[in-house]
Amino acid sequence: MSALPNETWMQIFEWALQDDHLQDTTLPDATSTYSWFQPIYQSWTLRSPNESLLLSLQQRYKLLKAISSTSRVWRQLISEFMFTIVCFIDVSSLRQFFATIKNEPFIAKWIRRIYIMRYLRTNEEDFAETVTIFSSVIKYCKDLEVLFVDLPLMNSFSGMANALCMYRPRNLQTLYLHTDLCKLRDVIVVLDTFSSSLVHVHLEIRGSGIEEVKLGMMSEIVITFPRLRQLLLYGHISDLVEQASSWELPSLEMLTLDSLQFNEGIPDIEELLRNYGSRLTHLDIHSTCLGTLPESLVDFCPQLQALSFNADWRFPQNGTEIARLFRVPHPNITFIGLHGLRHAFGVGWVPGISPQMQTISQFFNDKNMRALNKTNFPKLSRIRILDKVLLQDLEAANGPSKACYPRYERWWDHCIGQGIKLEDCTGSDLGTLPDADQGEEGSEDSLEYEEELAELPAEPAVGPLAFIRELREELQTAIANLEDDIIPFTGKHSIYTAPLYSPSI
């Protein structure tokens, strides 16, 4: 094996580093799969897709650490992979990385993805310092493809927007940002700057909703996104949706509009779908506005395959036990995701809801569920309950309440009779809850917020050759044998020992 040429080793390393979470460029949304895990000495909870992504980044780092610690030759060969993806979970690691890249700027040519995750160990988040340091880093990263910032920048967003527009990475394809409503102008400027390269965009807009948004000349800009396939808008998005109605989105396939947290509807939804719904395959609309989906959805979105909406909405009833969701059946939808349903099974607690309102909500839940049949959706094969809080409440209560258990049975029998799978947000059959007997794997790879991130189980070996599989097993063994007190970066290490800037790992 030692006689193999460098090119072969590079291919082996590339296979060994393959990971589904990192290979898939599609951004997570409400329909993405959650997973059960059990922190040590705590009850079961759900791991979000972003937390799974963070664990995948950690596993990648440990694998790279094992390879680089094996020999000098391997350390030199693996150096490029070490800086292809960098992740930060606190200000100090970002500061240390900037010092390294400033002293040795040639490593910036390898950087393709930057992840800035939510802080796990700091009580006070210094956004201003984070943005200032990042602005200094971004000027070196000319080939950046993914910028994933999973923390609310709020008033500090302007500094990041200025850095992005000033230094302009050549091929920025994925943008994941949180900001404030008052920074909407900056958001539009950034989108316009990278409109020709963006493929996936996630924007979360926060704010009180009472302040006046002054867009000025930005409101007149018609942006063309020739490559944009996925657009996810969360929070206070009314003004942004209004602007998006005039954009050119010829390649849009996946659209998420979620304004639930601000208790508002989504204006111009029909105009939005009329303008660029013809190519949509995935549509997710979540708001408190009752019956937001247009009845002529099949005309606006004929290619739609996956649809998610709020099952608490009060659609027209027509005097029957079945709600009338659309004007005519949709021929291509195979997956339906249901938001809401918090009152359906009599578990958990929702503030400010009277028993009478719960009964009304359950009444419409039943009618909407009956409408999910093969008559209205001939190709429907899966119905997924999307609310993770509901699933955790079911786990804590060990299933539906006695009064609501018949509803669960009716829904289950309805889906079985239609040949449809009824599942929860983990992808398992609704009602499949974790217990002590099936929790061994969940406990081993649990995410610890107070101590350290645990290691994911090893993936199967990749590649057709036996020695490649053997190499993968040896590397995973080396990971387990690494000393716990190794710190990825202290400022004294070689640059080849710092692929993931996270002192907690």
Buried (B, 14 or more C-beta within 10 A) or exposed (E): EEEEEEEEBBBBBEBBBEBEBBEEBBBBBBBBBBBBBBBEEEEBBBBBBBBBBBBBBBBBBBBBBBBBBBEEEBBEBBBBBBBBBBBBBBBBBBBBBBEBBEEEEEBBEBBBBBBBBBBBEEEEBBBEEBBBBBBBBBBBBBEBBBBBBBBBBBBBBBBBBBBBBEBBBEEBBBBBBBBBBBBBBBBBBBBBBBBEBBBBBBBBBBBEBEEEBEBEEBBEBEBEBEBBBBBBBBBBBBBBBBBBBBBBBEBBBBBBBBBBBBEBBBBBBBBBBBBBBBBBBBBBBBBBBEBBBBBBBBBBBBEBBBBBBBBBBBBEBEEEEBBBBBEEBBEBBBBBBBBBBBBBBBBBEEEEEEEEEBEBBBEBBBBBBBBBBBEBBEEBBBBBBBBBEBBBBBBEBEBBBEEBEEBBEEBBEBBEEBEBBBBBBBBBEBBEBBEEEEBEEBBEBBBEEEEBBBBBEBBEBBBEEEEBBEBBEEBBEBBEEEEEEEEBBEEEEEBBBBBBBBBBB
